[in-house]
Amino acid sequence: MFRSARNFLHCESGSFVPIFVIAMIPLIAAVGFSVDYTSAVNTRGNMQNALDAAILSVTTLPTDTAFADRQTKLQQTFLANGGQGTAKLDGFEVGADGTARVTASASFAMPTNFMQIARINTVPIGVASAVRKRPALVQTTFKIDKASGWWDEKMTLYGTAFGQTTPQKLMEISYVYNNYGDPKGYGTTTVSTINGSTVTQVQQQVCKTETVNNFNNVAAGAITQTGGGKKYVTTCTTTPASAAGAVVDVSLMDTLYLQMDVPSAATAKPPQPTLLKSNDPTTSNRLYLDGVEVANGKTVDIFTAVPCGQTSMQAWEDGGSATPAPVANADFFYTVTGKCNFSQRDSEIALSR
């Protein structure tokens, strides 16, 4: 059999072999072109994924980053994610409302193997990507409404800055019971901003309680209570009266959470948690957002719990009452308002290529 094949190839009496060889050239070229085409498709897919990752990375840089520096970041991230060729930042615009729109493209002249037979040495590959980033929370304002209860307590806003791992205190609202003995219990509440070791008081509410024979001629806004055969009237004065509350810049914060310290809860029977946190699924159900108690086992993203340009009514149950319970049972009421603009956070980014 092998001898017959060898004789066939060396045969000079016919012209089939040259015809066969010539006929094979298009077939080999077709197979080669297919290999180069498959390689181009894979390369394009890898470039697209790398460009998507790169364009997302430039939206998390500080707001004052120069366009050229964003371009450098784009190229570095593109190559680090397996992209080939050159990535180009085509546009980076932030609208008046803080919405960012970014466009980018990448190109690569892929060398060929088999297509060189047809004098095609490279194949141009191009991809494009675009993202839209919605405004995110950059400022919060906390203002006390009413705090009550027989336990002293303090709520603190903690934030972790971009690139950091240790949270820092940004704001606190502390409450001290006045020990008057009225059923609900009222006292003095102080709102402060915190910058490093500097604590600045921005608002204080002092509530005073007295017993009365009746509720006739009670001043507007006064709180009336009845308990133990006595009648109580509580009046609260907030200073400065026009204070906006604690205005906190959170534009450089990657994460935020609220913490309520209730030391006296340890003496309750049975003992209650002394540390309540919005990002702890075991204690976050003590927090109310606009009258709705956080569900058991859930955590709260403060960035979404504070609406842009709107006021949210929030409250804490310090542990004196079992949960779930109506919001009226809560002890610590405050309002929080959010301001939104362009932010480094990546949670508001959507690819729109």
Buried (B, 14 or more C-beta within 10 A) or exposed (E): EEEEEEEEEEEEEEEEEEEEEEEEEEEEBEEBBEEBBEBBEEBBEBBBBBBBBBBBBBBBBEBEBEEEEBBBBBBEBBBEBEBBBBBBBBEBEBEEEBBBBBBBBBBBEBEBEBBEEEEEEEBEBEBBBBBBBBBBBBBBBBBBBBBBBBBBBBBBBBBBBBEEEEBBBBBBBBBEBBEBEBEBBBBBBBBBBBEEEEEEEBBBBBBBBEEBEEEEEBEEEBBEBEEEEEBBBBBBEBEEEEBEBBBBBBBBBBBBBBBBBBEBBEEBEEEBBBEBBBBBBEBBBBBBBEEEBBEEEEBBBBBEBBBBEEBBBBBBBBBBBEBEBEBEBBBBBBBBBBBBBBBBBEEBBEEEB
